[in-house]
Each structure stands twice: as C-alpha cells, then as structure tokens.
Amino acid sequence: MTGDFVYTSANDGTSLIRPVSARAETWFKENDLMKLVVDNTEDYYVIKSVDGPGLCDKIRKNGMDFTS
C-alpha cells in the first residue's frame, strides 16, 4: 500500500509534511490546511509540532495514510 503523506519531526518545534499523492494534495488544499503551514521548503510544508497530532488524525479519518 502506498501512503498519501510523508510526515517527520524536525526536532525544533516543527514538523515536516508532504502530500505524495494527488488526492492528498487536493484534500490538503480543499480543507484549508494551508493555514497550518508556517513555512515551506522545496519538498515539505513546515507546521508547528503541536498541530501534528490533530492533522494526522484528520488524515487517517479521511481514509489516507502515511508512507514509511
């Protein structure tokens, strides 16, 4: 099974998340989750680590998962 997102901690109070499927990218933008993004890199959206657990729950509740 291929995941929809890559998620990792940056160990500085932020986490990095990247939609890796088309449906994940669409879902992320359509659900106004860009409001959680505090910065971005070439490959990842940077979010506050405190927002990570809630975002991960929303992702799973919408039938998507993470790559390992």
N, C-alpha and C positions, 0 to 999 in steps of 0.2 A: 504494500500500500504506500502510495506517495503522499507525503504531507502537503499541507497548504501554506504553512508558515514555518519560518526559522525564527527561533527566539533564544536569546542568550543574554546573560548578565554582563555588563561592562565593569562591574565591581567598583563603581564610583557613584552609586546612587541612581544610575540609569540602566536601562536595558535596551537591547537592540532587537528589532523585529523586522522581518522582511516577508511580505507575501510572495510565495513562489509559484502559485497557480493563478490563472486568470480569474477564477471565481473568487479567490481570496483577495486579490487586488480590487476587484469590483465591490465586493462586500465591505472591505475596509473603507473605501471612499463613500459608498452609498449610505453607510451607517455613521457618517460624520466622525469617524475615529481619528481623522487627521488632527482634531482638536487636542488629542493626547500627545501629539508629536511636539517635542521641544527643540529638536534639531534633526538633521539628517546627514548621512554620509552618502557616498556614491552608491552603496548597496543596501543600507539599512535606514529605517526610521528609528530615531532615538526617542524613547519615552522615559518618564520617571519610573523607577522601580516599584514605587508604591501603586502605580496604575497597572502593573503587570498581571497580578493575580486576577483582577476583575476582567481584564481584557482577555486573558487566557480562558476564563470561564465562559465568556460570551462566544469566543471562537468555537469551543467544544459544544456548547449548546446549539450552535448553528450547523452542526454536523461536519465541522472541519477539524483538522488535527495538525500536528507538528512533525517535521522531519527530525530524524535523529542524527 
